[in-house]
């Protein structure tokens, strides 16, 4: 436990972190990867290049300082990050390295303002925070390996099927190479896929939502191909689309993530997705259809047009259940879409539409998609008076702010 003086020193740095937090975390990663380039085999290079990881870490450090006298308040954030760490293979021995470089970065950015007293206080605080992460992650590692069909680290899976779902999304059906049982997952969770790409110095690990219901003898991921030769997000997705074939081997970590459908509740549920954000929503929809057939579900998907709309047939088949309602939004429908009446609404999902078409006062809302889509949905729900306890969303990548 931290003494009161240390807590007061840490809290006094909150305004400084609010201003300089991102500069500190940017410098931290520069120093960390210069001294320990092997860690680039774990960290997502794309998130580094797009400054997403730096922003996420800055927000976490800021929250830790703000709530240093009540760390229980940030346990949900700790658990969310811990899921990602366990999925990537972050281990206790990494924490001292991170702590050392975080303190170096604070000193480097703040200069003389980072007194010995402040650095020593942060060293103590980091130790407490690191212990919390290590403890939570230890439980997650144990659960992942000891569960039925579970395993530790990465396990080889064979690409049993590769199916083109739209012009930009392809599904990969993965079965364990050892032909043994696979762990089930909760609807909304993801797996990590590790790739050795020719010409790339370091391993690439990407986390993909599982796009099918739990309980199968395979995992399915549905991957969007990111366009643009200069787009760092495209390195892995283009490799999967163009270089990975049926029969190839992909190392995979056990399912993780806390963005999961609450199947203990029976109130209506609204699932909203934009683009490839439909992947965890398909898993949730299938789970409700199989395990909670009496539960009312509204499934809303937004895409640019029919050419980019994946997994339509699966959703339409599930909509035969009278308790499931589905709606499709296209913001740029093609002439073929219009002739075939392939969509319900032209344009974007709005607050006005939601108020008229979904059970706002009763439902739990789950949504995933591009950040502008999620920001719009989140704002609409709050304006309609939906409480935060009924709003659930997932970022693809480091946690951000809506």
C-alpha positions in Angstrom: 0.0 0.0 0.0 1.1 3.6 -0.6 1.5 6.0 2.2 -0.4 9.3 2.3 2.5 11.4 1.3 3.2 9.3 -1.8 -0.5 9.5 -2.8 -0.5 13.3 -2.4 2.6 13.6 -4.6 1.1 11.4 -7.3 -2.2 13.3 -7.2 -0.3 16.6 -7.6 1.0 15.4 -10.9 -2.5 14.9 -12.4 -2.6 18.4 -14.0 0.8 17.8 -15.5 -0.2 14.4 -16.9 -3.2 16.0 -18.5 -1.0 18.4 -20.4 2.1 16.3 -21.1 0.8 12.7 -20.8 0.9 11.9 -24.5 4.4 13.5 -24.9 5.5 11.2 -22.0 4.1 8.0 -23.5 5.4 8.9 -27.0 8.9 9.3 -25.5 8.4 6.1 -23.5 7.7 3.9 -26.5 10.7 5.5 -28.4 13.0 4.6 -25.5 11.5 1.2 -24.9 11.8 0.0 -28.4 15.3 1.4 -28.9 16.5 -0.5 -25.8 14.3 -3.6 -26.2 13.4 -4.0 -29.9 12.4 -7.6 -29.2 9.2 -6.2 -27.7 8.1 -5.2 -31.2 7.3 -8.9 -31.6 4.4 -8.3 -29.1 3.3 -4.7 -29.7 1.0 -3.8 -32.6 3.2 -1.7 -34.9 0.1 -0.1 -36.6 -1.2 1.3 -33.3 2.3 2.8 -32.7 2.4 4.5 -36.1 -1.1 5.9 -35.8 -0.4 7.2 -32.2 -3.3 5.2 -30.8 -1.2 3.2 -28.3 0.4 6.4 -27.0 -3.0 8.0 -26.4 -4.4 4.9 -24.7 -1.4 4.6 -22.4 -1.5 8.3 -21.6 -5.2 7.9 -20.6 -4.4 4.9 -18.4 -1.5 6.7 -16.6 -3.7 9.7 -16.1 -6.5 7.6 -14.7 -4.0 5.7 -12.4 -2.8 9.0 -11.0 -6.2 10.5 -10.6 -7.5 7.4 -8.7 -4.3 6.4 -7.0 -6.1 6.5 -3.6 -8.9 4.4 -4.9 -7.5 2.0 -7.5 -10.6 -0.1 -7.2 -12.3 2.5 -9.4 -10.0 1.6 -12.4 -10.2 -2.2 -12.0 -12.6 -2.5 -15.0 -10.0 -0.7 -17.2 -7.3 -3.0 -15.7 -9.2 -6.1 -16.6 -9.9 -4.9 -20.1 -6.2 -4.2 -20.7 -5.3 -7.4 -19.0 -7.4 -9.4 -21.4 -5.4 -7.9 -24.3 -2.1 -8.5 -22.5 -2.9 -12.2 -21.8 -4.0 -12.6 -25.5 -0.7 -11.1 -26.7 1.5 -12.9 -24.2 2.6 -10.1 -21.9 4.3 -11.7 -18.9 5.4 -10.5 -15.4 9.0 -10.1 -16.5 8.0 -7.3 -18.9 6.7 -5.0 -16.2 10.0 -4.0 -14.7 11.2 -3.1 -18.2 8.1 -1.0 -18.8 8.4 0.7 -15.4 12.0 1.6 -15.9 11.3 3.3 -19.2 8.2 5.0 -18.1 10.1 6.7 -15.3 12.9 7.6 -17.8 10.3 9.2 -20.1 8.7 11.2 -17.3 12.2 12.5 -16.3 13.1 13.2 -20.0 9.9 15.1 -20.8 9.4 17.1 -17.6 13.1 17.8 -17.0 13.8 19.6 -13.7 10.1 19.5 -12.8 10.4 15.8 -12.3 12.1 16.0 -8.9 13.5 12.9 -7.2 10.5 13.1 -4.9 8.1 12.8 -7.8 10.1 10.0 -9.5 10.4 8.0 -6.3 6.6 8.4 -5.7 5.9 7.2 -9.2 8.2 4.3 -8.8 6.3 3.2 -5.8 2.9 3.8 -7.5 4.0 1.9 -10.6 5.0 -1.1 -8.4 1.5 -1.2 -6.9 -0.2 -0.8 -10.3 2.0 -3.4 -11.9 1.2 -5.9 -9.1 -2.5 -5.4 -9.8 -2.0 -6.1 -13.5 0.2 -9.1 -12.9 -2.3 -10.6 -10.4 -5.3 -10.2 -12.7 -3.3 -11.5 -15.7 -2.1 -14.5 -13.7 -5.7 -15.5 -13.1 -6.5 -15.1 -16.8 -3.5 -17.2 -17.9 -4.6 -19.9 -15.5 -8.2 -19.8 -16.7 -7.2 -19.9 -20.4 -4.9 -22.9 -20.0 -7.0 -24.9 -17.5 -10.5 -24.5 -19.1 -11.8 -27.4 -21.1 -10.1 -27.3 -24.5 -7.8 -24.5 -23.3 -4.1 -23.8 -23.8 -1.3 -21.5 -22.8 0.4 -19.2 -25.3 -0.1 -19.7 -29.0 -1.4 -23.0 -30.5 -1.3 -23.9 -34.2 -4.6 -23.8 -36.1 -5.2 -24.9 -39.7 -7.2 -22.7 -42.1 -9.9 -25.3 -42.8 -12.0 -22.9 -45.0 -11.5 -19.5 -46.5 -14.7 -17.8 -47.7 -15.1 -14.4 -49.4 -18.0 -12.6 -47.7 -17.9 -9.3 -49.5 -15.6 -7.2 -51.7 -13.4 -6.5 -48.7 -14.2 -9.1 -46.0 -13.1 -12.7 -46.0 -13.8 -15.3 -43.3 -11.2 -17.8 -42.1 -12.4 -21.0 -40.4 -9.7 -22.2 -38.0 -9.4 -25.8 -36.6 -6.6 -26.9 -34.2 -3.7 -28.7 -35.9 -3.6 -31.3 -33.1 -7.3 -32.1 -33.8 -8.0 -31.8 -30.0 -10.9 -29.9 -28.5 -11.0 -26.1 -28.6 -12.1 -23.8 -25.7 -15.5 -22.3 -26.1 -15.8 -18.5 -26.0 -18.2 -15.8 -25.0 -20.1 -14.0 -27.7 -18.1 -10.8 -28.4 -14.6 -12.1 -27.6 -11.6 -12.2 -29.9 -8.5 -14.2 -30.6 -4.9 -13.2 -31.4 -3.3 -14.4 -34.6 0.5 -14.4 -34.8 2.1 -14.0 -38.2 5.6 -14.2 -39.6 5.5 -12.1 -42.8 8.4 -12.4 -45.3 10.3 -9.1 -45.4 9.0 -8.0 -42.0 11.7 -7.9 -39.3 9.3 -8.5 -36.4 6.3 -10.7 -35.7 2.9 -9.2 -36.3 0.1 -10.1 -33.8 -3.5 -9.0 -34.5 -6.6 -9.5 -32.5 -9.8 -10.4 -34.4 -13.3 -10.8 -33.1 -14.8 -14.2 -33.4 -17.6 -14.0 -35.9 -19.5 -17.2 -35.1 -21.4 -18.6 -32.2 -19.6 -20.4 -29.4 -19.6 -24.1 -29.2 -18.2 -25.1 -32.6 -15.2 -27.2 -33.3 -13.6 -24.2 -35.1 -13.1 -20.5 -34.7 -14.1 -18.1 -37.4 -12.6 -14.7 -37.9 -13.9 -12.3 -40.7 -11.2 -10.0 -41.7 -11.5 -6.7 -43.6 -8.8 -6.0 -46.2 -7.4 -2.5 -45.5 -6.7 -0.7 -48.7 -3.7 1.4 -49.6 0.0 0.5 -50.0 0.9 3.1 -47.4 -1.7 2.1 -44.9 0.0 0.3 -42.0 -3.2 -1.5 -41.1 -3.0 -3.2 -44.4 0.1 -5.2 -43.8 -1.6 -8.1 -41.9 -5.1 -8.0 -43.5 -3.6 -8.0 -47.1 -1.3 -10.8 -46.1 -4.2 -12.9 -44.8 -6.4 -12.1 -47.9 -3.7 -12.7 -50.5 -1.1 -15.0 -49.0 -2.9 -17.3 -46.6 -4.7 -20.3 -48.1 -6.7 -23.3 -46.9 -4.4 -25.7 -45.3 -2.0 -23.1 -44.0 -1.1 -22.9 -40.3 -1.8 -19.8 -38.1 -0.7 -19.6 -34.4 -3.6 -18.5 -32.2 -4.1 -17.6 -28.6 -7.1 -18.6 -26.5 -10.3 -16.4 -26.7 -10.1 -13.2 -24.6 -12.0 -9.9 -24.1 -14.6 -8.4 -21.8 -17.0 -7.0 -24.5 -19.4 -9.9 -24.1 -23.1 -10.4 -24.3 -24.8 -10.7 -21.0 -27.0 -13.8 -21.4 -28.2 -13.7 -17.8 -30.4 -10.8 -18.7 -33.7 -11.3 -20.5 -34.5 -7.7 -21.5 -34.5 -6.7 -25.1 -31.1 -6.2 -26.8 -30.1 -4.0 -29.6 -27.0 -4.9 -31.6 -25.6 -2.1 -33.8 -22.7 -2.5 -36.2 -20.9 -0.5 -38.9 -18.7 -2.1 -41.5 -16.6 -5.0 -40.2 -17.8 -4.1 -36.7 -20.5 -6.6 -37.4 -18.2 -9.5 -36.5 -18.8 -9.6 -32.7 -22.4 -8.7 -33.3 -23.0 -11.8 -35.5 -21.6 -13.9 -32.6 -24.0 -12.2 -30.2 -27.0 -12.6 -32.5 -26.3 -16.3 -33.1 -25.9 -16.8 -29.3 -29.3 -15.2 -28.5 -31.0 -17.1 -31.3 -29.7 -20.4 -30.0 -29.8 -19.9 -26.2 -32.4 -17.2 -25.6 -35.0 -17.7 -28.2 -37.6 -15.7 -26.3 -35.4 -12.7 -26.0 -36.2 -9.8 -28.3 -33.3 -8.7 -30.5 -33.0 -5.8 -32.9 -30.0 -6.2 -35.2 -29.0 -3.1 -37.1 -26.1 -3.0 -39.6 -24.7 -0.1 -41.5 -22.6 -0.4 -44.6 -21.7 1.6 -47.6 -23.5 -0.7 -50.0 -24.3 -4.3 -50.8 -20.8 -4.9 -52.3 -19.3 -4.3 -48.9 -22.0 -6.0 -46.8 -20.8 -9.3 -45.4 -22.7 -12.2 -43.8 -26.1 -11.0 -44.9 -27.4 -14.5 -45.6 -26.6 -15.6 -42.1 -28.5 -12.7 -40.5 -31.5 -13.1 -42.8 -31.7 -16.8 -41.8 -31.7 -15.9 -38.1 -34.4 -13.3 -38.7 -36.9 -16.0 -39.3 -37.2 -16.1 -35.5 -40.1 -13.9 -34.7 -38.3 -12.3 -31.8 -35.4 -11.1 -34.1 -35.8 -7.9 -36.1 -33.1 -6.8 -38.6 -32.5 -3.5 -40.4 -29.9 -2.6 -43.0 -28.6 0.9 -43.6 -26.7 1.8 -46.8 -25.2 5.3 -47.1 -24.2 4.9 -50.8 -26.4 2.1 -52.3 -25.8 0.9 -55.8 -28.4 0.7 -58.5 -28.4 -3.1 -57.9 -29.1 -2.5 -54.2 -32.1 -0.4 -55.1 -33.5 -2.8 -57.7 -33.1 -5.8 -55.4 -34.4 -3.9 -52.3 -31.4 -5.0 -50.4 -31.6 -2.4 -47.7 -34.1 -0.8 -45.4 -32.8 2.7 -45.0 -30.6 5.0 -47.1 -28.3 7.1 -45.0 -27.0 6.8 -41.4 -28.4 5.5 -38.2 -29.9 8.5 -36.4 -31.3 9.3 -33.0 -34.7 10.0 -34.5 -34.7 6.6 -36.2 -33.7 4.8 -33.0 -36.4 6.5 -31.0 -39.1 5.3 -33.4 -37.8 1.8 -34.0 -36.1 0.3 -30.9 -37.2 -0.3 -27.3 -35.1 2.6 -25.9 -36.4 2.5 -22.3 -35.8 -1.3 -21.9 -33.0 -2.5 -24.0 -29.3 -3.1 -23.6 -27.2 -1.6 -26.5 -24.1 -3.2 -27.9 -22.3 -1.5 -30.8 -19.0 -1.8 -32.7 -17.6 -0.2 -35.9 -15.6 2.8 -37.1 -14.9 5.4 -34.4 -17.2 8.1 -36.0 -20.0 5.5 -36.2 -19.6 4.6 -32.5 -19.3 8.2 -31.4 -22.6 9.0 -33.2 -24.4 6.0 -31.7 -23.0 6.7 -28.2 -24.1 10.4 -28.4 -27.6 9.4 -29.6 -28.1 6.9 -26.8 -27.0 9.3 -24.1 -29.3 12.0 -25.6 -32.1 9.5 -25.4 -31.4 8.9 -21.7 -30.0 5.4 -22.0 -27.9 4.8 -18.8 -24.2 3.9 -19.1 -25.0 0.5 -17.5 -27.0 -0.3 -20.7 -24.4 0.9 -23.2 -21.6 -1.5 -24.3 -19.1 -1.0 -27.0 -15.8 -2.3 -28.4 -12.9 -0.6 -30.0 -10.8 -2.5 -32.5 -7.4 -1.7 -31.1 -6.4 0.3 -28.0 -9.3 1.7 -25.9 -10.2 5.2 -27.0 -12.8 7.8 -25.9 -16.2 8.4 -27.4 
